Amino acid sequence: MPETMLLIQMLLVLLVIGAFAGVLAGLLGVGGGIVLVPAFFYAFQTLGYDGPQLMQMCLATSLATIIVTSLRSVHSHNKKGAVDWDILRGWAPGIAIGAVCGMLVVSQLRSTTLQAIFGVLALVVGVYMSFGRAEWRLGQAMPKGPLRLVLSPAVGFMSVLMGIGGGSFGVPLMNLFNTPIHRAVATAAGFGVVIAVPAVIGFLLVDMQMEVPPFTIGAVNLIAFFVIIAMTLITAPWGVKLAHAMDAKPLKRAFGVFLVLVAINMLRQTLMG
């Protein structure tokens, strides 16, 4: 297939993925990564890039987009005074260490192993989104001391294994420790920056031992990065408008079920492979 035709196909697929991820991010407050990773996986696989490092490329490219979207989100939330900088400063070093460890682990694993890990973690997130209750609590304030030393790297590590920002693990964690939801969402955007920046620097240096799409540096595909950023900037405000026009709770539960189905399908593919 001529490279020009392949690029056009890639662009069309990525435009649709970016639009969908942007609307969902604005509508449900979930990071685009939870949608982008499986979407990239199926898109690149369909385009013929099905190698042992395919999931590495999907995770790395997703995290690259999260740098931009999280910075924009932190800036917007901070103007409203919603970011809890005390939590962010206290948790950032551990999260960054966990993110670097996650990147080093991901760079050594084959695509099928990473699919299985993504499937299991996405299943957990999907079940929590479907059945979690806002009133559930593990404590009255975010932990410090030994518990923070354990939990903060875990957030960074698991997020990189899934190619996601701070929302999917950070928001439920802060909510369980009595942080108001709007404050948790705003602060988790800061987690996203701390997770994505060190991980992406590492992924840019990864040696890919497979055929990769055009304009790929290390494990990061630049075409996907720029198209997704452009589309999410356009469509995220649409999602926000929709969120204000309707009750997002049943939609969040529906997305949780959708995520569970995506996770099960990825696990099924891994077992069959």
Buried (B, 14 or more C-beta within 10 A) or exposed (E): EEEEEBBEBBEEBBBBBBBBBBBBBBBBBBBBBBBBBBBBBBBBBEBEBBBBBBBBBBBBBBBBBBBBBBBBBBEEBBEEEBBBEEBBEBBBBBBBBBBBBBBEBBBEBEBBBBBBBBBBBBBBBBBBBBEBEEEEEEEEEBBEEEEBBEBBBBBBBBBBBBBBBBBBBBBBBBBBBEBEEEBBBBBBBBBBBBBBBBBBEBBEEBEBEEEBBEBBBBBBBBBBBBBBBBBBBEBBEBBBEBBEEEEBEEBBBEBBBBBBEBBBEBBEBBEEE
